[in-house]
């Protein structure tokens, strides 16, 4: 299977978009906001929280950032109107971070301000290593401007993450802790599976001991089990943490986590940029290539 996965991943750019679309339906709510709302409602009915994510990143045109900002504001309004248990996730580069840092900050602040008015929370996602410092700076500016309804993402495979976490714990930052998905240099990122796992659990311990709220974002059974052991060891109530997973991934384990009494949030990506997102997810997760194979050969 690994050899087949690698082969399929190599030829992904040549696979018809319609085939990728068949696979994408498992992991993406759809193109329209209404489709994201439908999936969020379904998850809420199963006792799960949601985070809605308008797809898109690394925007090069300032005008496009305005449209994305309006789209995210529409998500916040729809969450309110439909009484969803959902927040919103954004990527700084989709709001203009790489075009103009001040443009990116203004767009982000507008969204955070509206979310605050509506009683909602916005997760500032973490992208590749070239954006880490700027992303954390934007977050700290928001806190300095008085906004409490936001938090950041820390990627466990980065060497710098322990220092970042310890600094963020000083103001009780709400952190989403994940492994990390970008292809970073070994000079700045751990590459071996177990050393990433070990650092993840080390960072989680720091966060839990500091008393900050944490989103335990992982599909790795080893890390889920390790997190549950820590939660039990520290006697933590559900107000201190939540588990997080992506739409369409490890659904049986997801259900088990909820049935065991934990909070769980599912990330719901949707939007016109579904193809680029799908290709990236497939490349980052070669085992998903099996679904591509089935889509091609099994009708």
Buried (B, 14 or more C-beta within 10 A) or exposed (E): EEEEBEEBBEEBEEBEEEBBBBBBEBBBBBBEBEBBBBBBBBBBEEEBBBBBBBBBBBBEEEEBBBEBBEBBBEBBBBBBEBEBBBBBBBBBBBBBBBBEBEBBBBBBBBBBBBBBEBEBBBBBBBBBBEBBEBBBEBBBEBBEEEBEBBBBBBBBBBEBBBEBBEEBBEEBBBBBBBBBBBEBEEEEBBEEEEEBBBBBBEBBBBBBEBEBBBBBBBBBEEBBEBBBEBBEEBEBEEEBBBBBBBBBBBEEBBBEBBEEEBBBBBBBBBBEBBBEBBBEBBBEBBEBBBBBBEBBEEE
